[in-house]
């Protein structure tokens, strides 16, 4: 029922958004030893995950204000663009400092995507399907925990940690196309909604 009546594209879109963020966490954790061997910066080893997660929390907190100001389609697409920019930045990083900056951008975009994915459930699906959508979206994390380390391990074994970031690019582009051309622009663009700075 989640794939009938034109709902399939929304089901795939929301799960793809959550999946991008979730899988990336596990892939990067797996390839970090290869990253450190290549570009150094072992004392910043854990920062790649820490900055990504902190930026994700901040990105998630901006979901409501950005949705109110830009509308659902633009806010969701902005999250995708930032995630893409961060992924490309990570893939091209010559030093650990550049990688950390790119991970921060990527994390912010990922948090915004997660926030928008969850908030759009009530807008895109009828009430009797919302619990099913939320259950499916939540299960994406379990799938990510299974395939993320495996994918990261493949790139580590091949000696191509940068490929672990490049692999995001075509998936994000497909996500962005779905968001821009299929997501209806219904949320209140242009309305005033303060950014939660103190929070």
N, C-alpha and C positions, 0 to 999 in steps of 0.2 A: 504493500500500500504506500510505502514511502517513495516508490519509483513510478507511481501512476499519476495520470492527470497533470502532467507537466512538473511534478514535484521532484523527479529524478535528478534534474540538473542542480536543484538546490541541495538535495541530500548529498550529492557528490561534492558540490562546492564547499559546504560546511565541513565535511569530513576531510577534504583535501586541505583546507585552511588549518584545521586542528592538527592534521597529520604532518604537515610541513614543520610546524613548531615542535611537535613531539619527537618525530624521528630525528630531527637535527640534533637535539640534546644528546641522544644516545650515539649517533654517528660521531660527533665531535669528541665525546669522551673516549671513544675507541681509537681515534686517529691521533690524539694528542701526543703520545710518545713519538710518533713519526714527525709531527710538527716540531717538537723540541729538538730532535736530532738534526733537522734541516735548518731551522732559522734561530735556534737557541732560545734563551729566555726561560730556562727551567724554573726560576724563582717566581715566574708568573703563571706557572702551570695551571693552578686552580682558578686563576682569575678569568679564564675564558668562560668557564661555566658560571662563576659568581656574577660577573658583569652582565652576562646574557640574561640570567634569571632576574637580577635587580631591574634591568631595563625592561624586561617582560612585564614585571609588576607595574612599573610606571606606565608602560604602553597600554596595559589593560585598564588602568585608571583613567586614561585619556579617551577611552572608547565612547563613553556617554557624551562628554562635551564635544568631541569631534563629530560624532553622529548628528548631534543637534545643530552644529554649525555648518557642516559640509553636506549632510545627508548620508544615508547608508551606503550608497554606491561609491561615492568619493572617499569616504572614510575607510571603507573596506579596501578599496583599491590603493589608498595611501599606505595602508599596512603592508600590502603585497609589494609595492614599489620599494619601501624601506627594507623589507626582508630580502628582496632581490639585490638591492644595492649593497646591503651588508654581506650577502653571500658572495657576490663578485669581489667585494673588498677583501674578504677573508681568503678567497682563492688566489688573489694576486698579491697577498701581503709579503713584503720582503723582510719584515722584522716582526717580533712579537708585539711591539707597541702598536703597530698598524693593525695587526690582527685583533688586538683587544678593542681598538676603536671601532673596527668593522663589526665585531661581535656585539658591541653595545648597540649599534644601529640595527643590526639584525634582530637582537632581542626586543628592542622597542617595537619594531614592525611585527614580530611574532606575537607579542602581548596584545597589540592592537587587533591583530587578526583573530586571536582567541576571544577577546572581548566582543568583537563584532559578530563572530560566529554564534556565540551563545545568545546574544541579544536578538539576533535575526530569527531564531527559532519561532518566537511568538508571532513574528510578522509574516513569515513565509508558510507556516503550516497551520492547519486547523487544530482546534483544541484537542480533539481525540487522538491526534498523531504526535503531539508534542513530547509525551513521555517516551515514545518509541525513538524519536529523533535524538533526544537527550541521552538515552541509553546507548544508541549507536555511536554517537559522538564520543561518549565516555569510553566506549570499548576501543576507540582508536588508540588511546594511550597504551592499552594492553598489546595491541598489534605492533605499535611503535617499539615497545620494549623488546619484542621478539626480533623484528627485522632490522632495527637501528644498529645494534652491535654487529649483526651479520654483515650488513652493507659496509659499515665502517671497517670491519675486519678485512673485507675484500680489498678495499682501497689501501689499507695499511700493508697487506701482503703484496700488493702490486707496487708498493713504493710510491704511490701517487695520492698523498693526503689532500692535495689541492682538488683532485677530482671529487672528493667527498663534499666539497662546497659547490663545485661546478654542476654537480648532478641536480642541485636545486633549481638551476636556472630554467630549464624547459618546463619543469613542473609549475614553477611560479608563473611563468608566462601563460601557460594554459589556465591557471587559476585566475589570473588577471583578466584574460579574455572572457571567461565565464562571468566574472563579477561585472565587468563593464557592459557587456552586451546582453546579459540575461537577468541581472538583478534589477527589479523595479525600484525606481527612486521614489520611495514613499515617506521616508523619515523626514522630520522637520528641518530641512536645510534652512539656514539663515536665522534660526531662533537663538535667543541668548541663553547660554548655559555656561556658568563660570567653571574655569579649570580648577581642580581640587589641589591647589598648591600646598596648603597646610597638611592635607591628608598625605 
